[in-house]
Amino acid sequence: MSKARALLCLAAVLALTPVGASADLPPLIPHEVLFSAPERGRPRLSPDGTRLAYLKRSPNGHMLIWVRMLDSGDSTAVTSEDQPEAAGYFWAPDGTTLLFLRDSDGDENYHLFSLDPASRSVRDLTPYPGVRSEVIAVDPRHPNEILIALNLRDRKVLDVHRLNLTTGKAELDTENPGDVTEWTADGDLQIRGATALDAKDASTILRVRDKPKGPWRDLVRWPFEQAGNDRYRRILGFVSNDRELLVQTPIGANTTRLVAMDVASGKEREVCAADPRGDIWNPLSAASSWDPVVLRDRRTGGVQAVAVNGQMPEWKVVDPALAPDFERLRAVQRGSFVVESRDTADRRWVVDYFTDDGPDAYYLYDRARRTARLLFYVKPQLVGLKLAPMKPVTVRARDGQQVPCYLTLPVGVAPKGLPMVVVVHGGPWYRDEWGFDPGVQLLANRGYAVLQVNFRASSGFGQKWMNAGDLQFGRGAVLGDVSDAVRWATGEGIADPKRVAIMGGSFGGYATLCGLAFTPDLYACGVDIVGPSNLKTLIESFPPYWAARRQRWLNRMGNVIANDSLNRAISPLFHVDTIRAPLLIGHGANDPRAKIAESEQMVKALRDAGREVTFVVYSNEGHGFQREENATDFSARMEQFLAKHLGGRSQPEAKVEGTTAEVR
């Protein structure tokens, strides 16, 4: 685009923006600043505490693994740009090798790679096409082997394999009977615990066996309606010389709590009482399960501290010996923190500090001296920018329920009559969390109020709130909470009722389609990212290894497979006639969860009905946009779309190099 044309485009956009609202806003933050990959990230201490592995961006944008000697400060890149990038990595139990996971263009069939920092050689330890790898257990007392799960024998289930890190050979250790979703090893790296989902009634079963290779027995069974989120990791490990299990349980309180469960009888001994404001903090993850934020003794496995998360994360110290450490850590920086990595002797910690209006900052904490030294900011280019704070708010729904939300307001202007974007999270058994969000910051910087709604069905606020979303899809209370939150914002005068957009990814994309179809008077436009349009075809196309979770979906949304009238009532594909607002849809061609056909069929129906829809496909993406160039490209398209229909600010149009975007 020529400079003259760019200026004309910018002038046209700004002409839509109320002068009084835009005059006091901070300068436009470029997409590249917000959506670029981190400059550095994911530091991991070596087991002996002498080295720090971390990711560092190369001049060409490739995330390389570096290793720093902590005493001397010497750093060396141990991967090169012609090798696979690490999606997530950790030190092997031998303390010298690094292991990392990587999928292919978003297909979520992760391979496990080993990296020898000395020779810089990378080896694919699971070179099986179409097979998913998950790491189950690593133990320093077994330096040459780890336990992994593979759906190699049967794509529908993940069996346990014992992987020899020296030879690279993986041998079948424990076969999945068909219903196990998680495996747990004991103190000798033997599989003796399992979590299963009953395919008939969707209840959760904790199983144990008294010796390796012995018969399994059901220890406890939790009814579906009491089990809460099936993505939470249930069994954290064995404790007390393998006589007890450390379990994250939803039983006995509305929110989750930690208990030590007797392996013989299933009786519980409470370790950490539940917090009525929220569950134990299970940070959102793309992995098969979400690990709770629990600090455990490196020698005994006992619980030292637990983080809970209602609308804000909060640590609860269980072991008094750690109280001085947490007192010191709380004083280092505002916001919240997570202990990301520790050495075996527990002398050094790597601590991740995060906030809502700035980049993550990693510190090296010395427990003996109680000193914290800044290692790096993940995205130093964000330091000093005028970013918007995210404020927890509670909205009263039409039936009197209190709906937890987050409100982010643009900096520099009065919160009156603003254009607003309501951003709906995925899942739906997921949640929005307090913290830095590049998409939210982009919208706020462009002059929009941003409202995020933890509608009923959201996780993290107890099983009652999650269960309240059951059978409430389509025109039900789930969308009702979103609608009520929008009406609250317009009723308070924060948002202009004629300039509200709805946007979301995955379930949030479904909610966007539902919002436009079932509450068309609320929204001026919508943005759907990888959203399903037909719940029946969505479930029928689930990845094979999701088979054990299928019944839980049907229990919560209704049996859309057997009941066609129900499916037609709550699937937006069949309600395009009521959609009036323009729509932008983005999808990854390799999406294994909500197949691209979900968007293709919606786009066809909309166009057949004469509706306005723009459809953008990314050939090397899956469920969401992970590549920097694609995330930047779609954010720019979204920004232009919203500016056209709501009147916010935007950057001039410009082609993003490297994106695989195709407008269909």
N, C-alpha and C positions, 0 to 999 in steps of 0.2 A: 504494500500500500504506500502511495506517495505521502510525503509530509503534509501537503496541502489537503489531500483527501482525509488524512487522519485528523487534522484540525477541524475539518468540516463535520466529521462524525462526532468528535468530542463536543463541538458546539451544539450539535443537534441533541445529544444526550443531555447536556447541561441545561438546555432550554426546557426540558421536561422537569427539571429539578427546582423546587421552590427556592428562590434566591436566599431567603432568610435561613433556610435549613442548611444549605450547602456552604454558606459563607464562613461559618465558624468551624466546620469540620476540619480535622487534620489533613495533611496532604495524602493523596492516594498512595496506598501501599501496593507496589507491583505484585502481580500474581506470583512471579518468580521468587519473591521473598517469602511469601506465606507458604507456597506449595513445593518449594524446592526440598530435595532430600536433606537430611541433617548434614552439617559439616562433620560432626563426629557423633558417636553414640555407642550405647550398649557396652560400657566397660565391664570387664569381668576379671576378678583377681585370680591369679593362679593359686592352687591349693596351698603352696608354701608361702604365699603372700609376698613374693619378691618381684613378680611381674604382673603387668596389667595389659590384658588384651582389650582392644577397642576397635570400632569401625571409624574410618576416616575417608572422607570423600576425595577422590583423585581429581585432577584438573579436567578430566573427561567425564566426570560425574559418576564413576564407578566407585562403589563402597568397598574399600579394601580393608582387610584385617591387619592391624598393626599390633606390635608388642613392645611395651615400654619396660625397661628395668627401673624399678621404683627408686632404688638407692642412687643410681647414677643419672637417671633421667634419659638415658639413651633409648631411642625409639627406632624400630625397623618395620617396614612393610613386609608382611609374610605371605600375602597373596598378590596376584597381578591381574591386570585388566582382562586377560584372556582366559581367566578362570571363573567358575560360577560365583555369583555374589551370595553372601550368607543372609538368609532371612532371619535366622536366630541361631546362636551358637553358644558353646560352653566348653570348658576344659574337660578333657577326658580324665578318668580316674588315675591315669598314670602321671598326671601333672605336667606332661610335656606336649601331648597331642591336643589339637582343637577339633571339635566336632560341630558340624552345622547342617541345617536343613535348607532345602531349596526345592521349589516346585517349578513347573514349566508353564509360563505365561498364564498364571492364575488358575491352573486346573486343580490345585490343592492335593495332588498326588506327590507328596514331599519325598525326596530322596535324602538319605543321610550320607554326608561326606565327611571324610577325615582329612585333616591338614597337619602336616609335619612342619612346624615353623622353621626348623633347621634347614631342611632341604627345599622347603616351600612347595612340596608336592601335594597335590590334592587327589583323593581317591574316592570314587563313588562306591560306598559300601552296600548300597541297595539298588543295584542296576536293573531293576525290574520295571519294564514299561507298564504304565497304568496302575501301579501299585502304590499305596500310601504307606508311609513310614511314620511311626510315632515313638518317641523315647519314653520308656517306662521307668527305668531305674538305673542309677549310676552309684557305685559305692567305692570309696578309695581303698577299701580292703580287698577289692577285686580289680586290680589295675589294668588287666588285659581284656576284660569283658564287660559288656553292658547288656541290659535287656531292652529289646525293642518290640514293637507290635507291627505286623505286616498283614495285609489282606492278600497274601500271595496264594494261599491254598484256595481261598474262597473270597471273591471280591466283596461279599456281604458282611464278612466278619474279620476282626483283627486278632490273629493268633500271636502268642508270645514266642519270640525267638531269642536265643542266646547268641550274641554276636561277639566273635573273637576279634579284637581290634588289631591283633598282630597278623593273623592270616586273612582277615576279612570274611571268614566263613560264618554264615548264620544258620544255626540249627534249630529246628522246631523244639520248643521247650514245653509249651502248654497250649493245647488246642481249645479254641473257643467253641462252646456248645451251641452258640448261635444267639445268645442274649446278653453276653457280657460287653459292657461299654468301657469299663476301666479295670486295670489290673494293679495289684499292689504286692511288692516284694517285702520279705522280712529282712531281719538284720544280716542274714547270710546270703542275700541276693537270690532268694528262692521265692517263687510265686506262691503265696499262701492266702491272698485276699483278692476278692473280685466284687465288682458292682454290676448288677444285671438289671435289665428292664423286662418285665413280664409282657410278652407280646399280646396277651389276651386282655388283661385289665390295666396294663401300664403301671403296675406297682413297682417299687424299687426294692431290690433284694441285695442284702450284704451277705456274701458267702465267704467261708473260710475253709481251710483244710489244715489238719493238725500236723501234717508232715509233708515235705515235698513229694509230689507225684501221688499223694494219698487221695482218698475220695473227698469230694466237696460236700459241705452241708450248709443249709441256709441258717444264718445266724439271726437276722431280723428281716422283717418285711414291712415296708412302709406303704400304706395305701396311697393311690395316686393323688387323691385330694389333699393329702397331708405331706406329700414328698417335696413340694416346692420345685425349684429349678433343677431339671435333670442334667444341666450342663455344669453345675457346681461339682467339684471333685469331692467325693464323699469320704473315702478312706485316705487319710494323709500319710499313714504309715503305721508300723508296729512300734510299741513302746514297752517299757518294763520287762525287758528281756523276752520280748515277743509274746508276753502273756496278755497284752491289751492292744487294742486298735485305737488310734487317734482318729475320731470321726467328726465330720461336720454334719450335724443333724438338724433337721427341721422339726423334729418331734419334741414336744414338751414346752414349746413357746411359739409365738407367731414368727419371730425372726430366728435365724440360725444361731447355733451355739456349738462350742467344741466340747466333746466328751471323750473320756477314756472308756472304751467298751471292753468288757471282759470277753476274751476269745472263747472261753468255755461256755459261758451262760448268756452272753449278750447284755448283761446288766451294765448300767452306766454309772460313771463317776464324773461329775461335772468338772471341767477344767476352767472354762471361761463362761460366765453367765451371758445370756443374750442381752443385746441392747434393743429396747423397744423401738428405737428410731430407725433401725436398719439392720440388714444382715451383716455377717462377717464380710469384709470387703473381698470380693472376687473380681479383680480387674478384668475388663473385657479383653477377649483374646480370640484369635481365629483358630486356636487349637481345639481339639475335641472336648476338652474340659477346661474350666477356669480354676486356677489354683488360688486358694485363699491367701491373704497376706498374713502369714503367721511366722513368727520368729521362733525357731526351735533350737534347743541345746545341741551343739555339734557332737557331743559325746553320747548323751542319753536319749535324745529325741524329744525330751520334754518341752512343753510350751513355755516360752519366755515372754512373748508379747503378741498381741492380736490387734489388728486394725478392723474397725467397723465403719460402715459407710451408709449413713442416711442420706442427707443432702450434702454433707461434707465428711471427708474421711477423718477418723479420729483413732489414735492409738490407745490401747489399754495394756499397761504393763502388768504382767502376771508374776514375773520373777523380780523381787525387790532389788536383786543385784544389778539389774539393768536400769533401774530408775535414774541414777545419775547420768547414764549415757543418753537416755531419752530427754532428760532435762536440758542437757547440753545441745543435743541435735535440734530441739525445738527453737533454740535461740540463734541458730546459724542464719536462717533466712525465712522470710514470710512464706506462707503457703503450706503445703503438706509435703511429706516425704515418704520414701520407701527404701528399705535396706535391700539393695539389689544384689550384693555379692559380699561374701565373707571368706577369709582364708580358713584353713582347717583349724588353726590354733585360736581363731576368733580374736585376733589382735587387731586386724585391719578390716574395716568395712568400706564398701562403696555405697554411697547414699545418693539417691535421685531426689532432688527437690523440684517440685512443680507448682505452678500457680496458674491463675486464669488469664493473666495479662502479660505474659513473658515466656521465654524459652525455658525448658528443663535445664537444670544445672547439676552436674555431678561433682560430688566432693569425696575426698579420701579422708576417712575418719580413723584416727589413731586412738584406740580405747585406753591405752596406758596413759597417754598424755592428755586425752580428751580434747584433741585439736582436730579441726576440720579444715582441709586445704582444698580450694577449688581446683578441680581437674580441667573442666571445660564446660562451656555452654553448648547445648546441642545445636542451636541455631543462633550464633552470636549476632547475626544481622538483625535480629529482633530486639536486641537490647537498646533501650532508649527510644523506641517507637511509642507513639501514643496509641496503646491498645486498650480495648474496652473491658472493664470488669464484668464477670458473670455473677449475677446476684440470685441466690436461692429465694424463691417465692412460693407461696401456697395459694391455690385457687380453689374456690368453692364450686363444686359441680352442681348441676341442677337437682340432684338427689341428696345434696348435703355433704357428700364425700369431699375430703380435702385432697386435692391433686397436687403433688410436688412438681414444681417447674423450675426452670432457670430463665432469667430474663437478662439479656445483654443489650445495653443501650448505646447508641453512637456517642462518641466523645465530642464535646464542644457545642452541642445543641440541646435545647429544652426538650424534654420527653413528652411532647404534645403533638398530636396529629401526625405522627411519623408513618411512613410506609413500613410495613412489617412483614417478615417472613417467619412463619411457624415451621420449625424443622422437627420432623417426626423420626424418632429413632427406629432402628431395625429390630428384628427378633421374631415376634414382638416381646418374647421373654428375655429381654435385654434391658438396657436403661441408658439414659443420659447421665453423665458424671460431671462434677465440677472440675474445671481445669482448662488448659489452653486448647482451643479448637481452631485450626486455620480457616475452615469454612465459615464459622461463626464470626471470626475476626474480619474476614473479607467483607461479609455483609454489613457488619457494624461500621466498618471504615467507609463503606459506600453510602451510609446514611440510614440504614435500616435498623429498626428494632428487631431483635431476634428472640423468639419464644420457643423454648424446648419443653416438651410436656412428657412427664413420666406417667402416662395414662394407666388405668387399671389394666393388668396383665404384665406391667413392667416388673422386672426382677429387682431385688435389692431392698425392698421395703416390706418384706415379710410375705408369708404364703397367702394371707387373706387378700392382700392387694393383688397378688398374681392371680389367685383363683377368681377374683371378682371380674376378670376379663374373659372367663370361660363362656363360650357360646354368645359372645357379645361383639362379633365381627359385623362387617357391613354397616348397617344403620344402628348398631347397638351402642352400648355404653363406652366401648373403647374409642370409637370415633367421637362419641358424645363428649368425652373428656377433652379431646382436642378442640372441638367446637366451642365448648364452654370456656376454655382458656382463651380462645380468640375473642369471644364476646366480652370476657373480663377485661382484656387489654383495650378493646375499643370503648367499652363502657367507662373505663378509667380515663379515657382521653389520650392514652399513650399512642394508640394506633389509629390511623385514618381507616374507617371501615370500608372505604372504596379502594384502598390500596394494600390489600393483604394477599400474600402468596402462601401456598403450602408446598413443602418440599421434603423429600426424604429418600433414603436408600433401603433396598430390600423390603422389609415390612413397611418401612417409611414410604417406599415407592407405592406399595399397595394402598397405604393410607392416603397418599396424595391422590391416587385415582379415585378412591372412595370419597374423599373430600369434595372433589370436583363433581362427582356423580350424584352424591346423596345430600350435599349441602352446597349447591351451586351458587347460592346468593352470598356465601361468605368470602369467596376467593376470586381475585382478578386473574390469576394464572397459577400454574403448577409446574413443578420440576420433579420428575420421577427418575430415580437411578436404580437400575436392576430390580425393579418392582414386579411382583407377580400380578397378573390380571385375572387368572382363572385358578382358583385354589385346587380344583380337582386335578388339572394338568400339572400344577406345581408339585403336588404330593406324588403323583404317578411318576414324575421324573427325578425324584430324589436320588442322590448317589447310593449305590448298593449298600455301603457301610452305614447308612442311616436307617436301615431296616428296623433295628430295635427301637428307634425313637418314633417311628411312624404312628403307632397307636396313640402316643401321647399328643401328637398334633391333632389327630381326629377327635380325641377326647376334649380338647380345649376349643377347637374351632367348630366342631360338629362333623358328622361323617359325610363330608362332601363327596366321597367316592360313591357311597351307596345311595345318597339322597340328592338327586339331581336338582330338585326344586330348591333345596337349601343352598346348593352351590350357586345356582343361578341368582338367588336372592342376595348373596353376599360377595359375589365376584363382580368387580366393576366392568369386566368385559361385556357383560350383558346389559349395561346401563349407559352405553355411550350416547343414547338419545337425550339424556338429561345433562350431559356435559356441554357447557357453553364456553368456558374459559380456554384460552390457548395453553398448550402443553409442550414442554421440552422433555424428551426421554433420552437417557443414555444407558448403554448396556455393553458389557464385555462379551465378546464372541465365545469365550471359553468358560462361561459361568457354569459351575457344576451344581449350584444350588437352585437358583431361579434361571432356568435355561433361557437363552435368547428368544426362544419361541414365545415366551410370556409377553415380551414387548412387541414382537413381530405381529402377533395376532391382535394386540390392542391397537397398534398403529393402523393395521388394515381396517379394523372396525371403525376407527375414528375417521379415517379418510373416506371410507365408503359412506359415512354419515355426513360428510362435508365439513368435518371439524378441523381446526387448525392444530397441527402437531408437527414438531421437528424431531427427527429420530437420528441419533448419532451412535455409531457402533465403533468399538475399539477392538481390533483383531487380536491383540496380544494381552488382553485383560480377562479376568474372571469375575468374581463377585465383588465388584467395586473397582476403583481405579488406583492401582498401587504404583504405577510408574509415574515419575515426576512429570514427564512431558504430557502424559495423558490427563493427569489430575489438573495440571495447569491449563491445558486446552479446554477441558470441560468447564472449569471454573470461569474462564473467559467467556465461553458461550452462555453460561448461566447468567453471568453479570450483564451481558448485552441484552439477554432475554428479559431479565428483571427490570433493567433500566427502561426498556421499551414499554413495559406494561405497568410498572409501578412508579417510575420517575426517579429512581435513585441514580447515583453517580456511576461512572464506569470508565475504564481505560479505553483508549482508542483500539480498534480491532488490529490484531497483528497475528500472523501465522506463527504457530509454535513449532519449532524444529523438532523432528523426531517423533511427533505424535502419529498414531495410526488411525486417527479419527476419520470416519467415513460417514457422510450424511446420506442417509438412504430415504 
